[in-house]
Every structure is written in C-alpha cells, then in structure tokens.
Amino acid sequence: MLKKSPCPKTFVLLLTVLLTVAVLLVKAQQPASINNVIAKIDDYNAKLPAEKLYLQFDKPYYSIGDTVWFKGYVTNAILNYSLLSSRLYVDLVNDSNRVVKHFIFPVSFGLSWGNIALDESLREGAYTIRAYTNWMRNFGNEALFYQSFYISNLSSSAWIINTNNTINNNSVKVGLKFTGIDKTPFGNQNLQLKLVNSGKTLFQNAIITGGDGSANIDFALPENTAVKNLMLVAGDKKGGKKVAQIPLDIERAQDVDVQFMPESGPLVATLPTQIGFKAIGENGKGINVTGIVTDKENNIVAQFESLNAGMGAFTLAPQPGEAYTAKVTLPNGSIKMVELPELKKTGMLLKVKNGFGRDSLDVSILASEDILSSATYYLIGQSRGIVCYGASFKLDKQFINLHVPKALFPTGVAHFTIINTNNQPLNERLTFIDHDDNLKINIIPAAASFSPRDSIPLHITVNDHDGKPILGSFSVAVTDDEQIKDDANNTGNILTNFLLSSDLKGFIESPAYYFEKNARSWKALDALLLTQGWVGYNWKDIINGAPAPQFTPEPNYTLKGKVGNLLNKPIANANVLILATGKYHFIRDTTTDAQGEFYFNKIPAADSTKYVLQARNAKGRTINAGITINEVPALDANIPYKIMPEPWYVNTDATMLNYAKNNSAYHDELERRRYGGHLLREVEIKNNNIIKGSQNLNGAGNSDQTITEADIEKVGKASLLDLIQQKVIGFHSGFRPKSTNMQFLLKDKRVRFVIDGIDLDRFYQPIGAAANEHYEYQKSTLDYLTAADILGIEVLYSARYNAAYKDQNLTLDQQLAANAAGPRGSDVAYLEITTRSGNGPFTRTATGVFVYKPVPVTLPKLFYRPRYLVKNSNANFTDLRSTIHWQPSVITDKTGQANVSFYAADKPTTYTIIIEGSDLNGKIGYQTKKITIGAAK
C-alpha cells in the first residue's frame, strides 16, 4: 500500500510561504512515522539554514595592473536574499595554495560589490578567488564559492608559445614554437628546459631553437610514477629573466581516473540499472572516452560513450555471480581496464526517469526478492532546503512505480532518498527540474550600431515567467570582443551557480552546457547528477539532531571579547569602554557577563578603524586585566579541487593577443590622464621617526633604520617575527662560519632583541646541549607577540648606534658565548622593539588596555568611466579599454525597467553585454546581448 503527499504547489513554486506553514501543511497529510522524518529534516534546515553565494565578474581573465570588479549575491536556500551575513570574505589564492590577498567587503540585504587591485606584488600565474561568509564555513569547503583566473604579466617582450604533444606508452614527443608577441620567431636562441611533475623536477636540458623558433623534445615518463600537473618550464639562458610554464596534458592510461557509479547505491544482482561514469585526466579535467563492458566470459554486455566532460551513462542488467570489467578507450587510442563495482546479492534500487520536456518524473523502486516484506519505507523528495514530496510504501513486491509531478518542485536540483523505519538512508538519487521560469531580461540598445566614442544608452526590462514586471537588483558588464573571449560557457553564470553548481560536490566543467535545453545536454546533465554528490548534507546529523554551528552568523558588525585576570580567569561585571579612531569616531561602553565576555553590536563598517578598549572597575579605574578579542579564525588555503587555467601565452588566439597588446598601453594612458598628464613617482623622504615610549639607549629615533606604526599597519595580521622579516633590511636566519647552531642574523651580524629596554637574552636559561636551543628560545617569543602589539622597531647595526648596548651587556655576552650562542663583540646588532604595553617581552597587552586593529572592511570604488562630450573628438590618446563598462547597482523600478549608459571606446568591434541579477523572491535571471561598434563616421 502506497501513501504519498506532496508539498502544496503554490508554496514550492512561489516560495513565499514561511517554512513553518509548509511543515504544517505537509505533516497534516502524512502518516505519523513519516512526519517524524520530515520534522527532523525541517528542524535541521531551520537550525542550519544554508547560504549560497555567487560573484559576477567583469571579465574572465586579468593581467597585473588590472582591477577585478565583482558583485556578490548572498541568498538562502530558496534564493531569497540572506539576512544572516553582513560580511563577505574574499581570498586570492595562488597556484602554490597560499592566500596572497584577504579582503572583507560589506554585505547589505544579501548584496555586495567591490574591487580587487592586481598590483605589482603579484606574480604571473593561475589564481583562485574564494569567497564565503562566516556562516557558510559550517557546511565545509565544498559550500564556498570558487572562480579561477589566469593573471598575466603582459609585456611587448613576452613569448608566444604554440605546442602539441603526442604520447606512445611512456614516450612523449613535444613540439614547441617560440615567437614574440608580434609573431617574430624567437630563433637560434639558447633555452634551459625543465620537466616538472607536481613541483618535482624530472630532468633538465639545454636546447637551441631553430631559425623559426621551433624546438622538439622527446622524453620518457617514469613507468611507475603518477603524473600530476606535468609541465615544461622554459628559461632564457642569456638574460635569465624570461620564464614560461607550458602545461602538458598527458593522457596516459595509468594517469586517467575512471569511476563507475551505479544509480542510487550499490550494483545489485537482477536489478537493471543505469551506471554513470566519469573519466578525469591528470589535469583534473574530463576526458571524453568510449568503451565496452564485458562479463567473466568476455561477452560484451554494454557499450558506452561520454556525452560531455568525460561523463556519460549506460544501462546494465547485472546477473548473479557475475563480475564486470570496462574496457575504456582514451582519445589517443590507449586502453584502460577498470573493474565495475562489486555485485551485491541483495539490495534495493531507486530509479528516476526524467524525460526531456515531460511534466512528471517516473520514480521506480526495485528490490531483490529476498528482502520483500511488509516493512514500511519512506521516499523523501527535497529541493532548496524544503521537503517537497513524501511517500510511505511497503516493499511487498519487486517493482513499485510512481509518477511524481515536477510542479511540486522548484527549478533546480531535486534530491530523492529512501529511508527505512530506523531512519537509515538506503538509496539516494539526484535529478534536475526545469520549469523555464527564470527572470526574462530584455536588453534594448538605442540603435542597431554605434560609432567609436558614441554614448550608448541601454533600456532594460525585467519580467517574470508570467510577464509581470520585476523589481530587482542587477549587475552589468560590457566587454570588447576583440580583447575578451566570451567564456560564459566555461565559467558559468548566476543560473548555473545557484541552480546547479552550489548543490553539487566537486568541480563542474562547462556548467552552462547543461542549460542549452536540447536532448543531448539533458542526458549529459543526468549523467552529471549520477556522478556528483549533494553538498552540505549529512543524514546522520539530520536524524540525531543538528550539531551546534562552529561558525556564527554575522547579521551586523559586532565586536566580541573577554576580560580575564592574570591567571586568565574571567572577570564578571567589568566595565569595558571602546574608543574608535579613524573614519568613524565614537565611544561606547558595556559590562562583562558572568563568563567575563562583552559584546558591542552594530559597529559601523569602515575601511580603516582602530579600537582602543579599556577594562575598568566600578570606580572607573583601569583594572589589572587582559583583554582578548574573538576574531573570525583564518581559513587555510586548501582548495577542494585544483582546476587551473592555462597560461595566456600557450596556444593563444587573436583575442588574447589583442588583449596583451592593448592592456599595458591602456593602463599607462589611464594613469597619465588621471594625473593630468604627469605620472606620480615614488619619492623617498628620509627623516628620524620618533617612536613614543622607545627605550633606545641612543635616544628615540637614533638608529640605522626605524620602522614606525604606519609601516607596521601595512603588514596587517602577522607575528612579530613576520613583521621583522618583512620590514628589517638584511634580516634573516642561518648559520655563521664555525657555528653549528641556527641564528637570527642582520646581514653578517647576529641579532639581539631588546623589548621595551629589556634584553630578551637576560631570561635565557639553557636546558641542555640541544641544537638551535637559543634560536628556538628567541623564535618562540617573536612568534608569540604579534605585529598589532608593536609600536615601532629601531635597528642598531652600526658601531655608532650599538656601542651603548655592547657596553651595557659585556657580562651577558660572555655568558652567551659560553653557551655557544656566539662570540661577543663587534659582530652583534640590536633590535630595540617598543610594544604598546611597554611591559617587555612577556606581556602581550597593556594592563586593562587593548588596541585592536581588525582587518579593514574594503569599501567599493567607482569604476572609471570616460565621458566624451564631443563625438569623435580629436584626442592625443587611444581608448583601449577591455572592460567597456561595469555597473553593479542597476535597480529596476516597479515597472521592471532601468536605463544604463556608457561611452564606446575607439576601435570598430562588437561588445558583449552581460546582465545578471535577482528579485526579492527567489527568482534569478541572466541575459547577454551583442552590439556593434562601426567605423567612425
């Protein structure tokens, strides 16, 4: 007997009724036992509501000197704007898996926009932008937003490299051709080549290019060594400055990963099923393959061919006692043999047939004969954090078929699960629902074509699926097709992200392909859902109760901390005063609770603010206490998947060459125009900087180098050791002649650290003869103190400034020499370090006072927009913009309309306009448009 009850259609389609109302409507129609399951799911989603994030960028690749412009959309599971987060964290992660830039941007009603300057501190290479809210971290790294770019360092002397490679077993032949950016051959030149596998050099050799810039390299891959991110590194032996990295895609059978995943669970004998497969190359991208499946007797029982990105599916009717093997043929003709998953004798299967263009799903439940019984099972269908369908059934026959209306689910990924009465999930299956009900965006240019430097007005209308006007927030990017490739199919858009990628684990290659609305892409989408899991969902936690979140939401800007005594025990009822300096000045106070914790709410977001906190007693006196601040812990740079774009100069095309030629000239011209025809040059101003509270024996400011508070603020969050390594010229660690112990050195002299006039070495007590014992003692203190604890550093290297220190420390020098820390005398330099507390090396904060400088909130800047008031006016520059226009804050009115305008650049070409955005009720939209810029009239 089958009992079923879906969610109300109006709730799912419109997504406007509160979750609690939906729960009551579902439970009213369900048996009591399934109500318990639904209640647990609803409770989990209520306690841990998911957030989704999408960033639209102005273009798909960048170079040093460019600015990355973006808009962020933060939503809840049903795609309404999220109110859980007021901060957006954005990291720029390099190809060595290190965070090189970290930003915080303000979020208001789920919207954020900003910019990231790609300055000269960056090196050329592949980078990933990772973005998240603090709340999103509760759902794991897979739940965060990622977008990879190649950031080039374009110059007229760059190499352009065409390459092709062939492989026969382990023998690889690579053909290369080196030219300049103007296609002039780099002929008869000496090059140094290295073959690198996952950062490890396999071999290196010198070559000379032919007259046409060509070179041929043959090498053998190690047979038993896995290949991962294999590349050739070419260097110019003459100058030594030119270096190029040339990725090699090696489709060697042993390095290709092929996985077979039966529909909804294990492969069960006698139950015909779909089997999804996925073939992934050593570079992490899909490889399209063909193949056959054979049984023990080598009979062919199935054939398969991938549909997209190495994925596909085939049907198999497994027989008892059999074992199956796939013979996979790679594009280069090589063969890989893969065993299919082990065949189970007993089990259940959940099949979902989702016909293209049909209005219902055929959901089938198949079971082996031995498990048939009158036991009750539950089928749960979910989407966007809502239970949209529920059915209870008894497994009293081998085949049960259900027709589930698609109208019960919103557009997006639907997740079906079979659960037994012990609340154990048995089978899971994903499918995709497409109602074609996304926002309809219409872009209407004022004319069919425009001239260079024309003003280009656009009229934008946005309606819902029924033609009703939409009030919403949208972002507009306009790029020059001669410089920027339309890469939307590969990078995705707001539709592919919110409706597909954000619900699935792992990297999705070419996500826009699955939205092309044809029979082949629909089959490929089903194969994708067979092979990739659902993100951020744990049935064990659902059944046992949602765990307490590790990371808290940030609905507004807050400052939390704790006041404790010298033994770190909490001090209750202490008055905490906060004084803000910088852009926003204010004074507020509060009182600590029984745990010594305090809380300041609704702190203004500013890009440069310092807070001075003071703990006081009832009489208003500063108390002997320490103050700590609860900060959002840093997120390590572990990217869950590494799919890095190729360098721009390898097998490049005309579009990238145009970008390379124009970009550098454009940035130079932009700077010239911004500063009235004069470029600003860095001017070095030398003076004696005075550090307040310095214990310098020569007098404050008398030193060989002075590092001030302003210098320290530029370092950001770092340890004292990091600060010294970055700012003190000539500072390093190493071994001196005739010494076997590591030491801190300043050029050729060993370093002594004096903190608030207290020599750190005066507290050094050697424990034994362990190697580097004195070095580790110093390092532990330098790692303990932070840059935020320091007011200034004075470097005393020359005899003029360190003589007074030597006279004071002769006896100590002799003691240290006896402990093998090094000889005394003229080979010693001193660092006089002044802390905020003034209490020496062992007190991090001043008594009852703490100065806190958080990571600044980055406020968005305005996109540079030229204005040509006289059409085709003669000018002494050429407008070479690649991003013609960027506007993140386009708001449609109640009639669904908005207007945008910008000026064309100088060259005849076509522009691509991309508009993305959403309304306030879970609907999203994406649209592109081409416009033509003709020759000047």
Salt bridges, closest charged atoms under 4 A:
ASP43 OD2 - LYS47 NZ 3.37
ASP66 OD2 - LYS59 NZ 3.42
ASP66 OD1 - HIS667 NE2 2.48
ASP91 OD1 - HIS102 ND1 2.45
ASP91 OD2 - ARG130 NH2 2.67
ASP95 OD1 - ARG123 NH2 2.79
ASP119 OD2 - LYS101 NZ 3.09
ASP255 OD2 - ARG252 NE 2.66
GLU263 OE1 - LYS351 NZ 3.56
GLU263 OE2 - ARG429 NE 2.58
ASP362 OD2 - ARG358 NH1 2.99
ASP362 OD1 - HIS403 ND1 2.71
GLU428 OE2 - HIS415 NE2 3.07
ASP434 OD2 - LYS517 NZ 2.53
ASP436 OD1 - LYS440 NZ 3.35
ASP437 OD2 - LYS923 NZ 2.88
ASP454 OD1 - LYS871 NZ 3.26
ASP481 OD2 - LYS930 NZ 3.10
ASP503 OD2 - LYS52 NZ 3.17
ASP526 OD1 - ARG429 NH2 3.22
GLU631 OE2 - LYS717 NZ 2.45
ASP653 OD2 - LYS485 NZ 3.60
GLU669 OE2 - ARG672 NH2 2.53
GLU671 OE2 - ARG674 NH1 3.47
GLU709 OE2 - LYS610 NZ 3.10
GLU709 OE2 - ARG836 NH2 3.17
GLU713 OE2 - LYS610 NZ 3.21
ASP759 OD2 - ARG752 NH2 2.96
ASP761 OD2 - ARG752 NE 3.31
ASP761 OD1 - HIS774 NE2 2.90
ASP783 OD2 - LYS779 NZ 2.75
ASP789 OD2 - ARG844 NE 3.54
ASP813 OD1 - ARG750 NH2 3.99
ASP813 OD1 - ARG752 NH1 2.41
ASP827 OD2 - ARG736 NH1 3.06
ASP879 OD2 - ARG881 NH2 2.91
ASP906 OD1 - ARG453 NE 2.51
